[in-house]
Amino acid sequence: MGKSLRKLADHAEGILLCLFTFLLMADVLLGILARYVNFEIVFADELGKYLFVWLCMTGVSAAARDNQHVRLSFLAARLPNRKGTWILSQVLFLIFSLFFFYWSFRLTRMHFVMEKSVMGFRFPMYVFTAALPVGFALTAIRLIQDILHTWKNRRPLNPWRPAENNDMI
């Protein structure tokens, strides 16, 4: 049981990305078919927007897990202490994520308390705005995992490439 739960946690973002991509594609296809047969579906565009937000926020966490976020790697590769620079970079991103987690959680809580619903199809708004705190919480968890791994193993999970091998410069 423990091994399968660990495997699920390791692949959580990938599973969610597949799910939201499938739902978004189904929503777009339904909207296109509805227009083709002159059948009006009020919620198709609205649902697509919110599914896209869920997809993006899950993608932020997946990028944090794989250390694929844009960084000033050309600058950091030239600094003498790569481990310290890496940890500093991750800590700054963690602070950013926690800041936005706090404010997005407050927004979602406000929508929950006010019982606000989406205009197009009377669905609770907090279900959609919850994408923000969930995404930032997952991102923070992945950043903490990476910081602890780097601290313990004395090298980052995904160290910056040396400047001379960097194709982006």
C-alpha positions as CSV (number, residue, x, y, z in Angstrom):
1,M,0.0,0.0,0.0
2,G,2.8,2.4,0.9
3,K,4.6,1.9,-2.3
4,S,1.5,2.5,-4.5
5,L,0.7,5.6,-2.5
6,R,4.2,6.9,-3.0
7,K,3.9,6.2,-6.8
8,L,0.6,8.1,-6.9
9,A,2.2,11.0,-5.1
10,D,5.1,11.0,-7.5
11,H,2.8,11.1,-10.5
12,A,-0.1,13.2,-9.1
13,E,0.5,16.2,-11.4
14,G,0.8,13.9,-14.5
15,I,-2.5,12.2,-13.6
16,L,-4.2,15.6,-13.0
17,L,-2.8,17.1,-16.2
18,C,-4.1,14.1,-18.3
19,L,-7.5,14.4,-16.6
20,F,-7.9,18.2,-17.1
21,T,-6.6,18.0,-20.7
22,F,-9.1,15.3,-21.5
23,L,-12.0,17.3,-19.9
24,L,-10.9,20.5,-21.7
25,M,-10.8,18.7,-25.0
26,A,-14.2,17.1,-24.4
27,D,-15.6,20.5,-23.5
28,V,-14.2,22.2,-26.6
29,L,-15.5,19.3,-28.8
30,L,-18.9,19.5,-27.2
31,G,-19.0,23.3,-27.8
32,I,-18.0,22.8,-31.5
33,L,-20.6,20.1,-32.0
34,A,-23.2,22.2,-30.3
35,R,-22.6,25.1,-32.7
36,Y,-22.6,22.7,-35.7
37,V,-26.1,21.4,-34.9
38,N,-27.4,24.8,-33.7
39,F,-27.8,23.7,-30.1
40,E,-26.8,26.3,-27.6
41,I,-24.7,25.1,-24.6
42,V,-24.4,28.0,-22.2
43,F,-21.7,26.6,-20.0
44,A,-19.2,25.3,-22.6
45,D,-17.1,28.4,-22.9
46,E,-17.3,29.1,-19.2
47,L,-16.3,25.6,-18.2
48,G,-13.4,25.7,-20.7
49,K,-11.9,28.8,-19.1
50,Y,-12.0,27.2,-15.6
51,L,-10.6,23.9,-16.8
52,F,-7.8,25.8,-18.4
53,V,-7.0,27.5,-15.1
54,W,-6.9,24.1,-13.4
55,L,-4.7,22.8,-16.2
56,C,-2.3,25.7,-15.8
57,M,-2.0,25.6,-12.1
58,T,-1.4,21.8,-12.2
59,G,1.3,22.6,-14.8
60,V,3.0,25.0,-12.5
61,S,3.3,22.3,-9.9
62,A,4.6,19.7,-12.5
63,A,7.2,22.2,-13.7
64,A,8.3,22.7,-10.0
65,R,8.5,19.0,-9.6
66,D,10.8,18.6,-12.6
67,N,12.7,21.9,-12.0
68,Q,11.7,23.2,-15.4
69,H,10.8,26.8,-14.4
70,V,12.6,29.7,-16.0
71,R,15.5,30.8,-14.0
72,L,18.5,33.0,-14.5
73,S,20.6,29.9,-15.0
74,F,23.1,31.7,-17.2
75,L,23.9,33.9,-14.2
76,A,23.7,31.2,-11.5
77,A,26.0,28.9,-13.5
78,R,28.8,31.5,-13.1
79,L,28.4,31.8,-9.3
80,P,30.8,29.8,-7.2
81,N,28.3,28.1,-4.8
82,R,25.8,26.3,-7.0
83,K,24.2,24.5,-4.1
84,G,23.6,27.6,-2.1
85,T,22.4,29.5,-5.2
86,W,20.0,26.7,-6.1
87,I,18.6,26.6,-2.5
88,L,18.2,30.4,-2.5
89,S,16.4,30.2,-5.8
90,Q,14.1,27.5,-4.5
91,V,13.4,29.3,-1.3
92,L,12.5,32.5,-3.2
93,F,10.1,30.6,-5.4
94,L,8.7,28.9,-2.2
95,I,8.1,32.3,-0.6
96,F,6.3,33.4,-3.9
97,S,4.2,30.3,-3.9
98,L,3.2,30.6,-0.2
99,F,2.3,34.2,-0.7
100,F,0.0,33.4,-3.6
101,F,-1.3,30.3,-1.8
102,Y,-2.4,32.5,1.1
103,W,-4.2,35.1,-1.0
104,S,-5.8,32.5,-3.3
105,F,-7.0,30.5,-0.3
106,R,-8.6,33.6,1.0
107,L,-10.3,34.2,-2.3
108,T,-11.6,30.7,-2.5
109,R,-12.8,30.8,1.1
110,M,-14.6,34.1,0.3
111,H,-16.4,32.4,-2.6
112,F,-17.3,29.5,-0.4
113,V,-18.7,31.7,2.4
114,M,-20.6,33.9,0.0
115,E,-21.9,30.9,-1.9
116,K,-20.9,32.6,-5.2
117,S,-21.7,30.7,-8.3
118,V,-20.5,30.8,-11.9
119,M,-22.8,32.9,-14.0
120,G,-23.2,30.6,-16.9
121,F,-24.3,27.5,-15.1
122,R,-24.9,28.0,-11.4
123,F,-22.0,25.9,-10.3
124,P,-20.1,26.9,-7.1
125,M,-17.3,29.3,-7.9
126,Y,-15.0,28.0,-5.2
127,V,-14.6,24.7,-7.1
128,F,-12.9,26.7,-9.9
129,T,-11.0,29.2,-7.7
130,A,-9.7,26.3,-5.7
131,A,-7.3,25.6,-8.6
132,L,-5.1,28.5,-7.3
133,P,-4.5,27.4,-3.7
134,V,-4.3,23.7,-4.8
135,G,-1.7,24.5,-7.5
136,F,0.4,26.7,-5.2
137,A,0.2,24.2,-2.4
138,L,1.4,21.4,-4.7
139,T,4.1,23.7,-5.9
140,A,5.2,24.5,-2.4
141,I,5.3,20.8,-1.5
142,R,7.5,20.0,-4.5
143,L,9.8,23.0,-3.7
144,I,10.2,21.8,-0.1
145,Q,11.0,18.3,-1.3
146,D,13.7,19.7,-3.6
147,I,15.2,22.0,-1.0
148,L,15.4,19.1,1.5
149,H,16.9,16.8,-1.1
150,T,19.5,19.3,-2.1
151,W,20.4,20.1,1.5
152,K,20.7,16.4,2.4
153,N,22.5,15.2,-0.7
154,R,24.7,18.2,-1.2
155,R,23.6,18.7,-4.8
156,P,20.3,19.7,-6.5
157,L,18.0,17.2,-8.2
158,N,18.4,19.1,-11.5
159,P,21.6,21.2,-11.3
160,W,22.1,24.1,-13.8
161,R,24.2,23.2,-16.8
162,P,27.5,24.9,-17.0
163,A,27.4,28.2,-18.9
164,E,29.6,26.9,-21.7
165,N,27.1,24.2,-22.5
166,N,24.0,26.4,-22.2
167,D,22.3,26.8,-25.6
168,M,20.1,29.6,-24.4
169,I,22.9,32.1,-24.2
